[in-house]
Amino acid sequence: MNIYQNPESQAWAALCRRAEQDNSLIAERVEAIVERVAKEGDAALFALAEQIDGVRLDSLAVSEQEFLDAEASVSDEVKAAIENAIRNIEAFHRAQLPSEVRVETQPGVVCVQRPVPISRVGLYIPGGTAPLFSTVLMLALPAKIAGCEDIILCTPTNKQGRVAAEVLYAARRCGVTKVFKAGGAQAVAAMAYGTESVPKVYKIFGPGNRYVTLAKQLVAGRNTSIDMPAGPSEVMVMADGSADAEFVAADMLSQAEHGRDSQAIVVCDSVAFAERVTEAVERQMAELSRADYVAESLKNSRAVVFDSREQMIAFANEYAAEHLIISMEDAWGVAAKITAAGSIFIGNYSPESAGDYASGTNHTLPTSGWAHSCSGVNIDSFMRKMTIQELSRDGIESLAQTIVAMAEAEGLEAHANAVKVRIEKR
């Protein structure tokens, strides 16, 4: 892992660059998959499961027996862990439920903003190298709390055509009953366009590989909303003399094991500390079962050393990390100056994995610098805001001159007339 000491500001953009991905090589393939599913429906899903994943499926929908088998096979320890996580995630997200806004902007003119749940949402749960049943909790629970009527879940299977038991158990525990065996770009297309089995949804949520990400971006430009742009996972750790190098190394590795294109960065105030972190990373990595993934992702990782606290903060804001851990003196004071991050973790005892699983915050977060303009998934993600207004006779009369003057100035006579006819009719 390279160490950079007091880099000039003009070099920051390069240091903030994520792993390069040439999506042009797969974009044509993704578009072909999406178009095929849109045209052929279930037949395309069956064919693509066999062609891409090597799985011959008997059915796309997960059966009731499969749900029961999954519940029986999940250990009591994992069930207890899921229950604890559910309690915390529910508590934090239920507290986010918005209230209706009602304002009388002037006498006789009442304006309302009403939060309304999205009626049908689609959740994509990766299955690949690590079936992420925790993501089921992070997406299905807020959807349920928000009041979404239909929650559709798609996830790939193993080579035997089975969905991970923990994914099914978590889905059932969160109130999801419609789970379909579909992965990759084809799952996104199925939820975006609908097939004979998979209902069309109005918004798609969930992380995934480059195929999934490109498919989400493709359908977002056509007919279906998505949660946010997403890329490889990342973490930045801000550390000073109060931090523990072993903790920092563990946090960096926990993110690096997500995938070969993940990124971990430590921003600290001394070269000596950066070297201790590097040594700890090497030592801890040797004990990991996913060391091959970690070794690849560490090629995208680095340590950046600044003499001043202000520069550390400025660099963190430039990077806009998905996960930002602040292991520094007066960490809350530092956090108050952070303007761009997906989720912030305060102090030596707040690992990123706490937010990934069970503290209560959501782990579906903006990556690749999107934290400059996007929020992570929250209750609002599953809702839309609808405005309502009522004008009394006195209200329209009091606004008439304003509306007519503005409409006529824009050359929209019919707009002005819609007011005039009401005022003139006694």
DRENZA-607092 format. One record per residue (C-alpha): residue number from 1; residue in one letter; x, y, z. Coordinates in pm, whole numbers, m for minus. Last residue first. Layout:
% residues N
{NUM; 'a'; {X; Y; Z}} ...
This chain:
% residues 426
{426; 'r'; {m7043; 3578; m947}} {425; 'k'; {m6845; 3456; m1247}} {424; 'e'; {m6579; 3715; m1329}} {423; 'i'; {m6332; 3587; m1071}} {422; 'r'; {m6363; 3225; m1185}} {421; 'v'; {m6335; 3310; m1553}} {420; 'k'; {m6032; 3529; m1481}} {419; 'v'; {m5836; 3253; m1308}} {418; 'a'; {m5845; 2996; m1590}} {417; 'n'; {m5805; 3296; m1826}} {416; 'a'; {m5456; 3369; m1696}} {415; 'h'; {m5343; 3015; m1769}} {414; 'a'; {m5511; 3034; m2108}} {413; 'e'; {m5319; 3352; m2186}} {412; 'l'; {m4974; 3201; m2139}} {411; 'g'; {m4749; 3478; m2274}} {410; 'e'; {m4507; 3455; m1983}} {409; 'a'; {m4596; 3809; m1872}} {408; 'e'; {m4962; 3713; m1911}} {407; 'a'; {m4919; 3423; m1670}} {406; 'm'; {m4730; 3632; m1412}} {405; 'a'; {m4984; 3917; m1411}} {404; 'v'; {m5279; 3678; m1405}} {403; 'i'; {m5139; 3479; m1111}} {402; 't'; {m5056; 3784; m899}} {401; 'q'; {m5386; 3962; m970}} {400; 'a'; {m5585; 3647; m891}} {399; 'l'; {m5417; 3560; m563}} {398; 's'; {m5661; 3736; m328}} {397; 'e'; {m5958; 3638; m544}} {396; 'i'; {m5845; 3275; m552}} {395; 'g'; {m5828; 3269; m171}} {394; 'd'; {m6157; 3446; m111}} {393; 'r'; {m6336; 3190; m326}} {392; 's'; {m6147; 2915; m140}} {391; 'l'; {m5824; 2769; m267}} {390; 'e'; {m5728; 2408; m193}} {389; 'q'; {m5389; 2253; m250}} {388; 'i'; {m5234; 1907; m251}} {387; 't'; {m4870; 1809; m294}} {386; 'm'; {m4743; 1453; m321}} {385; 'k'; {m4411; 1346; m169}} {384; 'r'; {m4276; 1009; m270}} {383; 'm'; {m4180; 723; m46}} {382; 'f'; {m3942; 429; m42}} {381; 's'; {m3624; 638; m53}} {380; 'd'; {m3774; 866; 215}} {379; 'i'; {m3739; 580; 465}} {378; 'n'; {m3364; 567; 410}} {377; 'v'; {m3119; 448; 145}} {376; 'g'; {m2798; 651; 140}} {375; 's'; {m2808; 1011; 34}} {374; 'c'; {m2685; 1150; m298}} {373; 's'; {m2507; 1471; m403}} {372; 'h'; {m2149; 1468; m277}} {371; 'a'; {m2205; 1111; m160}} {370; 'w'; {m2186; 1020; m530}} {369; 'g'; {m1806; 1016; m497}} {368; 's'; {m1769; 661; m624}} {367; 't'; {m2015; 518; m372}} {366; 'p'; {m2360; 610; m239}} {365; 'l'; {m2491; 392; 47}} {364; 't'; {m2700; 83; 113}} {363; 'h'; {m2574; 9; 464}} {362; 'n'; {m2867; 160; 650}} {361; 't'; {m2832; 271; 1010}} {360; 'g'; {m2957; 45; 1290}} {359; 's'; {m2640; m78; 1463}} {358; 'a'; {m2689; m426; 1315}} {357; 'y'; {m2522; m536; 999}} {356; 'd'; {m2327; m310; 772}} {355; 'g'; {m2342; m27; 1023}} {354; 'a'; {m2155; m235; 1280}} {353; 's'; {m1925; m361; 1002}} {352; 'e'; {m1793; m6; 959}} {351; 'p'; {m1634; m32; 1299}} {350; 's'; {m1743; 205; 1577}} {349; 'y'; {m1516; 134; 1874}} {348; 'n'; {m1224; 361; 1790}} {347; 'g'; {m1437; 672; 1740}} {346; 'i'; {m1730; 788; 1526}} {345; 'f'; {m1855; 608; 1216}} {344; 'i'; {m1991; 825; 934}} {343; 's'; {m2227; 710; 657}} {342; 'g'; {m2246; 815; 292}} {341; 'a'; {m1999; 1098; 319}} {340; 'a'; {m1979; 1459; 198}} {339; 't'; {m1998; 1769; 418}} {338; 'i'; {m1770; 1668; 704}} {337; 'k'; {m1710; 1963; 937}} {336; 'a'; {m1941; 1841; 1212}} {335; 'a'; {m1772; 1500; 1184}} {334; 'v'; {m1444; 1658; 1297}} {333; 'g'; {m1610; 1799; 1607}} {332; 'w'; {m1771; 1460; 1671}} {331; 'a'; {m1426; 1298; 1646}} {330; 'd'; {m1287; 1526; 1917}} {329; 'e'; {m959; 1330; 1913}} {328; 'm'; {m950; 1107; 1608}} {327; 's'; {m1075; 771; 1481}} {326; 'i'; {m1322; 903; 1224}} {325; 'i'; {m1454; 621; 1003}} {324; 'l'; {m1606; 729; 672}} {323; 'h'; {m1807; 478; 470}} {322; 'e'; {m1923; 564; 116}} {321; 'a'; {m1646; 820; 107}} {320; 'a'; {m1680; 1172; m30}} {319; 'y'; {m1317; 1202; m156}} {318; 'e'; {m1308; 1583; m159}} {317; 'n'; {m1473; 1598; 182}} {316; 'a'; {m1211; 1360; 322}} {315; 'f'; {m935; 1571; 167}} {314; 'a'; {m1070; 1887; 331}} {313; 'i'; {m1094; 1712; 667}} {312; 'm'; {m737; 1585; 653}} {311; 'q'; {m621; 1926; 535}} {310; 'e'; {m785; 2093; 837}} {309; 'r'; {m627; 1842; 1077}} {308; 's'; {m282; 1946; 961}} {307; 'd'; {37; 1755; 886}} {306; 'f'; {m125; 1536; 622}} {305; 'v'; {m53; 1172; 540}} {304; 'v'; {m238; 972; 274}} {303; 'a'; {m238; 592; 290}} {302; 'r'; {m347; 393; m13}} {301; 's'; {m585; 142; m165}} {300; 'n'; {m653; 41; m527}} {299; 'k'; {m385; m232; m517}} {298; 'l'; {m541; m326; m183}} {297; 's'; {m844; m447; m380}} {296; 'e'; {m642; m723; m544}} {295; 'a'; {m484; m848; m221}} {294; 'v'; {m821; m842; m47}} {293; 'y'; {m991; m1055; m309}} {292; 'd'; {m711; m1314; m288}} {291; 'a'; {m711; m1299; 93}} {290; 'r'; {m1073; m1413; 109}} {289; 's'; {m1002; m1678; 373}} {288; 'l'; {m824; m1419; 587}} {287; 'e'; {m526; m1493; 812}} {286; 'a'; {m259; m1348; 581}} {285; 'm'; {m461; m1027; 560}} {284; 'q'; {m409; m960; 931}} {283; 'r'; {m30; m941; 902}} {282; 'e'; {m24; m742; 579}} {281; 'v'; {m283; m494; 710}} {280; 'a'; {m98; m458; 1040}} {279; 'e'; {224; m369; 857}} {278; 't'; {45; m110; 647}} {277; 'v'; {m123; 36; 956}} {276; 'r'; {211; 65; 1132}} {275; 'e'; {356; 237; 825}} {274; 'a'; {71; 487; 816}} {273; 'f'; {129; 558; 1187}} {272; 'a'; {498; 630; 1126}} {271; 'v'; {413; 850; 828}} {270; 's'; {212; 1076; 1057}} {269; 'd'; {m119; 1265; 1056}} {268; 'c'; {m358; 1014; 905}} {267; 'v'; {m584; 951; 609}} {266; 'v'; {m637; 578; 557}} {265; 'i'; {m789; 461; 231}} {264; 'a'; {m969; 138; 142}} {263; 'q'; {m1101; 55; m206}} {262; 's'; {m1310; m225; m353}} {261; 'd'; {m1229; m344; m708}} {260; 'r'; {m1132; m700; m612}} {259; 'g'; {m1442; m742; m401}} {258; 'h'; {m1603; m708; m60}} {257; 'e'; {m1283; m821; 114}} {256; 'a'; {m1135; m472; 93}} {255; 'q'; {m1405; m332; 320}} {254; 's'; {m1329; m553; 616}} {253; 'l'; {m959; m515; 533}} {252; 'm'; {m967; m140; 585}} {251; 'd'; {m1153; m174; 913}} {250; 'a'; {m909; m438; 1039}} {249; 'a'; {m613; m217; 948}} {248; 'v'; {m766; 77; 1136}} {247; 'f'; {m829; m137; 1444}} {246; 'e'; {m471; m267; 1442}} {245; 'a'; {m336; 87; 1397}} {244; 'd'; {m524; 208; 1707}} {243; 'a'; {m628; 573; 1690}} {242; 's'; {m553; 847; 1945}} {241; 'g'; {m245; 959; 1753}} {240; 'd'; {m454; 1056; 1452}} {239; 'a'; {m683; 866; 1218}} {238; 'm'; {m933; 929; 938}} {237; 'v'; {m1043; 596; 790}} {236; 'm'; {m1188; 591; 439}} {235; 'v'; {m1399; 300; 318}} {234; 'e'; {m1512; 177; m22}} {233; 's'; {m1757; m51; m206}} {232; 'p'; {m1744; m79; m585}} {231; 'g'; {m2003; 125; m773}} {230; 'a'; {m2354; 254; m724}} {229; 'p'; {m2582; 517; m873}} {228; 'm'; {m2887; 555; m650}} {227; 'd'; {m3217; 393; m550}} {226; 'i'; {m3350; 330; m899}} {225; 's'; {m3654; 464; m1083}} {224; 't'; {m3812; 269; m1369}} {223; 'n'; {m3920; 360; m1723}} {222; 'r'; {m3639; 457; m1954}} {221; 'g'; {m3320; 617; m1825}} {220; 'a'; {m3351; 428; m1500}} {219; 'v'; {m3369; 109; m1706}} {218; 'l'; {m3014; 162; m1832}} {217; 'q'; {m2869; 279; m1500}} {216; 'k'; {m3009; m30; m1328}} {215; 'a'; {m2870; m253; m1605}} {214; 'l'; {m2528; m90; m1574}} {213; 't'; {m2521; m150; m1198}} {212; 'v'; {m2639; m511; m1229}} {211; 'y'; {m2379; m593; m1492}} {210; 'r'; {m2109; m411; m1293}} {209; 'n'; {m2178; m619; m984}} {208; 'g'; {m2465; m565; m743}} {207; 'p'; {m2624; m339; m486}} {206; 'g'; {m2994; m297; m417}} {205; 'f'; {m3309; m105; m496}} {204; 'i'; {m3544; m86; m793}} {203; 'k'; {m3839; 153; m818}} {202; 'y'; {m4178; 128; m987}} {201; 'v'; {m4202; m249; m1006}} {200; 'k'; {m4317; m484; m1283}} {199; 'p'; {m4432; m816; m1145}} {198; 'v'; {m4214; m1126; m1198}} {197; 's'; {m4395; m1436; m1320}} {196; 'e'; {m4526; m1356; m1671}} {195; 't'; {m4259; m1087; m1697}} {194; 'g'; {m4230; m729; m1572}} {193; 'y'; {m4046; m445; m1740}} {192; 'a'; {m3825; m303; m1464}} {191; 'm'; {m3840; m604; m1231}} {190; 'a'; {m3748; m846; m1509}} {189; 'a'; {m3480; m611; m1643}} {188; 'v'; {m3311; m591; m1304}} {187; 'a'; {m3319; m969; m1272}} {186; 'q'; {m3173; m1010; m1621}} {185; 'a'; {m2886; m774; m1539}} {184; 'g'; {m2761; m1011; m1272}} {183; 'g'; {m2968; m1263; m1085}} {182; 'a'; {m3302; m1436; m1104}} {181; 'k'; {m3466; m1686; m874}} {180; 'f'; {m3772; m1493; m758}} {179; 'v'; {m3895; m1404; m411}} {178; 'k'; {m4251; m1288; m348}} {177; 't'; {m4335; m1329; 21}} {176; 'v'; {m4143; m1044; 180}} {175; 'g'; {m4262; m972; 535}} {174; 'c'; {m3926; m897; 692}} {173; 'r'; {m3898; m1243; 854}} {172; 'r'; {m3983; m1403; 520}} {171; 'a'; {m3700; m1215; 348}} {170; 'a'; {m3455; m1285; 631}} {169; 'y'; {m3530; m1658; 614}} {168; 'l'; {m3502; m1659; 236}} {167; 'v'; {m3167; m1478; 237}} {166; 'e'; {m3037; m1697; 519}} {165; 'a'; {m3128; m2013; 325}} {164; 'a'; {m2928; m1907; 20}} {163; 'v'; {m3145; m1953; m289}} {162; 'r'; {m3139; m2298; m446}} {161; 'g'; {m3097; m2384; m814}} {160; 'q'; {m2836; m2651; m751}} {159; 'k'; {m2559; m2432; m892}} {158; 'n'; {m2642; m2164; m635}} {157; 't'; {m2927; m1920; m688}} {156; 'p'; {m2946; m1557; m791}} {155; 't'; {m3166; m1301; m612}} {154; 'c'; {m3485; m1113; m693}} {153; 'l'; {m3718; m964; m430}} {152; 'i'; {m4057; m802; m486}} {151; 'i'; {m4213; m591; m210}} {150; 'd'; {m4578; m511; m277}} {149; 'e'; {m4783; m274; m59}} {148; 'c'; {m4503; m30; 34}} {147; 'g'; {m4598; 113; 377}} {146; 'a'; {m4281; 302; 470}} {145; 'i'; {m4217; 48; 748}} {144; 'k'; {m4233; m240; 499}} {143; 'a'; {m3997; m70; 255}} {142; 'p'; {m3764; 27; 541}} {141; 'l'; {m3756; m341; 652}} {140; 'a'; {m3713; m486; 303}} {139; 'l'; {m3407; m284; 207}} {138; 'm'; {m3162; m301; 498}} {137; 'l'; {m3295; m637; 618}} {136; 'v'; {m3252; m798; 277}} {135; 't'; {m2908; m637; 258}} {134; 's'; {m2806; m839; 563}} {133; 'f'; {m2883; m1153; 361}} {132; 'l'; {m2586; m1069; 142}} {131; 'p'; {m2500; m1395; m31}} {130; 'a'; {m2118; m1381; m47}} {129; 't'; {m1931; m1487; m362}} {128; 'g'; {m2229; m1434; m588}} {127; 'g'; {m2576; m1395; m435}} {126; 'p'; {m2653; m1027; m467}} {125; 'i'; {m2994; m912; m338}} {124; 'y'; {m3202; m699; m575}} {123; 'l'; {m3513; m545; m423}} {122; 'g'; {m3811; m435; m631}} {121; 'v'; {m4073; m188; m514}} {120; 'r'; {m4450; m171; m557}} {119; 's'; {m4680; 92; m399}} {118; 'i'; {m4428; 369; m348}} {117; 'p'; {m4535; 506; m11}} {116; 'v'; {m4708; 847; 8}} {115; 'p'; {m4585; 1149; 206}} {114; 'r'; {m4835; 1438; 188}} {113; 'q'; {m4735; 1799; 124}} {112; 'v'; {m5032; 2029; 176}} {111; 'c'; {m5106; 2386; 65}} {110; 'v'; {m5407; 2588; 184}} {109; 'v'; {m5498; 2924; 25}} {108; 'g'; {m5799; 3101; 178}} {107; 'p'; {m5593; 3349; 378}} {106; 'q'; {m5227; 3326; 277}} {105; 't'; {m4979; 3039; 273}} {104; 'e'; {m5209; 2827; 486}} {103; 'v'; {m4963; 2546; 553}} {102; 'r'; {m5004; 2170; 594}} {101; 'v'; {m4703; 1934; 602}} {100; 'e'; {m4775; 1563; 650}} {99; 's'; {m4524; 1387; 873}} {98; 'p'; {m4219; 1191; 768}} {97; 'l'; {m4123; 847; 903}} {96; 'q'; {m3758; 867; 1010}} {95; 'a'; {m3813; 727; 1362}} {94; 'r'; {m3937; 406; 1199}} {93; 'h'; {m3596; 376; 1033}} {92; 'f'; {m3393; 384; 1353}} {91; 'a'; {m3619; 152; 1552}} {90; 'e'; {m3667; m92; 1264}} {89; 'i'; {m3293; m123; 1203}} {88; 'n'; {m3227; m180; 1572}} {87; 'r'; {m3495; m443; 1626}} {86; 'i'; {m3416; m615; 1296}} {85; 'a'; {m3048; m644; 1387}} {84; 'n'; {m3137; m817; 1713}} {83; 'e'; {m3371; m1059; 1536}} {82; 'i'; {m3112; m1134; 1267}} {81; 'a'; {m2853; m1218; 1532}} {80; 'a'; {m3099; m1449; 1707}} {79; 'k'; {m3171; m1626; 1377}} {78; 'v'; {m2797; m1657; 1309}} {77; 'e'; {m2740; m1822; 1647}} {76; 'd'; {m3046; m2047; 1608}} {75; 's'; {m2894; m2181; 1289}} {74; 'v'; {m3069; m2148; 954}} {73; 's'; {m3166; m2490; 814}} {72; 'a'; {m3524; m2508; 936}} {71; 'e'; {m3611; m2160; 813}} {70; 'a'; {m3466; m2241; 471}} {69; 'd'; {m3666; m2562; 443}} {68; 'l'; {m3985; m2370; 522}} {67; 'f'; {m3912; m2102; 262}} {66; 'e'; {m3829; m2372; 7}} {65; 'q'; {m4156; m2547; 89}} {64; 'e'; {m4346; m2222; 23}} {63; 's'; {m4194; m2211; m324}} {62; 'v'; {m3943; m1959; m458}} {61; 'a'; {m4071; m1828; m790}} {60; 'l'; {m3867; m1883; m1104}} {59; 's'; {m3952; m2249; m1142}} {58; 'd'; {m3784; m2565; m1266}} {57; 'l'; {m3448; m2390; m1307}} {56; 'r'; {m3153; m2522; m1505}} {55; 'v'; {m2847; m2349; m1359}} {54; 'g'; {m2519; m2285; m1544}} {53; 'd'; {m2514; m1923; m1430}} {52; 'i'; {m2488; m1748; m1767}} {51; 'q'; {m2655; m1985; m2016}} {50; 'e'; {m2878; m2177; m1775}} {49; 'a'; {m3001; m1872; m1588}} {48; 'l'; {m3018; m1685; m1920}} {47; 'a'; {m3255; m1942; m2070}} {46; 'f'; {m3490; m1947; m1771}} {45; 'l'; {m3496; m1567; m1751}} {44; 'a'; {m3546; m1533; m2127}} {43; 'a'; {m3845; m1767; m2123}} {42; 'd'; {m3991; m1570; m1831}} {41; 'g'; {m4019; m1250; m2036}} {40; 'e'; {m3929; m1273; m2404}} {39; 'k'; {m3932; m909; m2515}} {38; 'a'; {m3825; m716; m2203}} {37; 'v'; {m3599; m1005; m2102}} {36; 'r'; {m3422; m993; m2439}} {35; 'e'; {m3389; m614; m2429}} {34; 'v'; {m3226; m623; m2085}} {33; 'i'; {m2986; m900; m2185}} {32; 'a'; {m2886; m722; m2506}} {31; 'e'; {m2832; m396; m2317}} {30; 'v'; {m2608; m574; m2068}} {29; 'r'; {m2399; m732; m2344}} {28; 'e'; {m2354; m401; m2521}} {27; 'a'; {m2245; m238; m2196}} {26; 'i'; {m1997; m517; m2116}} {25; 'l'; {m1680; m397; m2287}} {24; 's'; {m1780; m32; m2259}} {23; 'n'; {m1776; m74; m1883}} {22; 'd'; {m1404; m13; m1865}} {21; 'q'; {m1362; 16; m1490}} {20; 'e'; {m1091; 220; m1320}} {19; 'a'; {m1063; 168; m947}} {18; 'r'; {m1155; 489; m768}} {17; 'r'; {m982; 824; m808}} {16; 'c'; {m942; 1024; m487}} {15; 'l'; {m562; 1019; m508}} {14; 'a'; {m579; 1143; m868}} {13; 'a'; {m813; 1426; m771}} {12; 'w'; {m592; 1515; m475}} {11; 'a'; {m281; 1586; m682}} {10; 'q'; {m373; 1951; m745}} {9; 's'; {m413; 1992; m370}} {8; 'e'; {m46; 1915; m311}} {7; 'p'; {23; 1583; m141}} {6; 'n'; {135; 1605; 223}} {5; 'q'; {288; 1256; 238}} {4; 'y'; {162; 977; 15}} {3; 'i'; {199; 618; 134}} {2; 'n'; {155; 329; m111}} {1; 'm'; {0; 0; 0}} 
